[in-house]
Amino acid sequence: MLYKDIFIFALKVYFIQYIPEEKILPLFQDQLDQREQKLSELKSRYQLIFAQREEKMGLAADELGHYLVLTKAISREESYVDWLKKSIRFIRQKR
């Protein structure tokens, strides 16, 4: 469901000039809230699974693939949250 929401959000952003001005900031804030929640869940999963084992994990470790995918997901969400925050600041300046 989250990926469908991301696609719909991207379409709304692309056609933002057709969205009433009073709905733009809430649109971004809602997306930020969702992405911060997702980021929190990913970081919690990392802490639960890898925080204590990261240093000991080698290239032959069974969980290496999971570790790499999870850390990439965390990085992606951090970047998305950062972009949303910058966009919200920009929108607030232009109001």
N, C-alpha and C positions, 0 to 999 in steps of 0.2 A: 504494500500500500504506500509506503514511503516513497518509492521510486516513481509511482504514478503522481504523487504530490509534487515531487521535484520537477517532473516534466510539465505539469500544469503551471507551477510557479514560473518556470523558465518562459513559457508562452506568455504568461501575464506580464512578465518583465519586458519581453520583446515588444509587446503591444501596449506598453505603459501609458502612452499618450492618450489612449482611449479609456483609461480608468479615471473615475472622478478623483480629484486631488485629495479629498478627505479620506479616501480608502487606500491610498498608496502606503502611507506610513504603517497603518495596521496590518497591511499585507506583508510588509517586510518584518514587522515585529513578530507576527505569528510564525513566520518561517524561522526567524532567529530562535524563538522559544523552542520550536520543534528540533532544530539542529543542535541547540545546546543540550537538550534532553538526550538526543542520540549520542552526542559526544560524551556525555556523562556515563551513559550505559557502556559505551566502548571502553572508556578508561576504567570503569569498575571491573569489567571483564578482564582487562589487561592485568590489573592489580591482583585479581583473584587467581589468574592462571600463571602469569609470567613474572610478576614483580620479584619473586624470590629466586627464580630459576634462570633469569636472563643471562647472568654472568657465566653460569655453568654450561649453558647450551652450546653445543658445537654444530658444525655443518651437517653432521650425520644424525642429528636429533630428530626423532619422530615428529615432534611438534614444531619444527622450524618453519614449515609452510604456513601453519596456523599463525605463528608469531609474526611472520612477514606480512601476511594479509591483514591481520589485526592492526599492526602498527601503521600500515598504509591507510587503512580506514580511519584511524585516529588522525593522521596527518591530513587527510582529505577533509574531514569534518572541521578540524581546526582552521583550515584555510577558508572553508565555506563560512564559518562563523565570523572570521575576521572580515571577509568581504561583505557580509551582511551588516556588520557593525559600521564599516566605512560607508556603505550605501545609506544606512539610516542617518548617519551624521550629515552626509551630503544632502539628503532629502530635507532634513531639518533646516539646514542653512538656506535652502532655496524656497522655503515656505514664506 
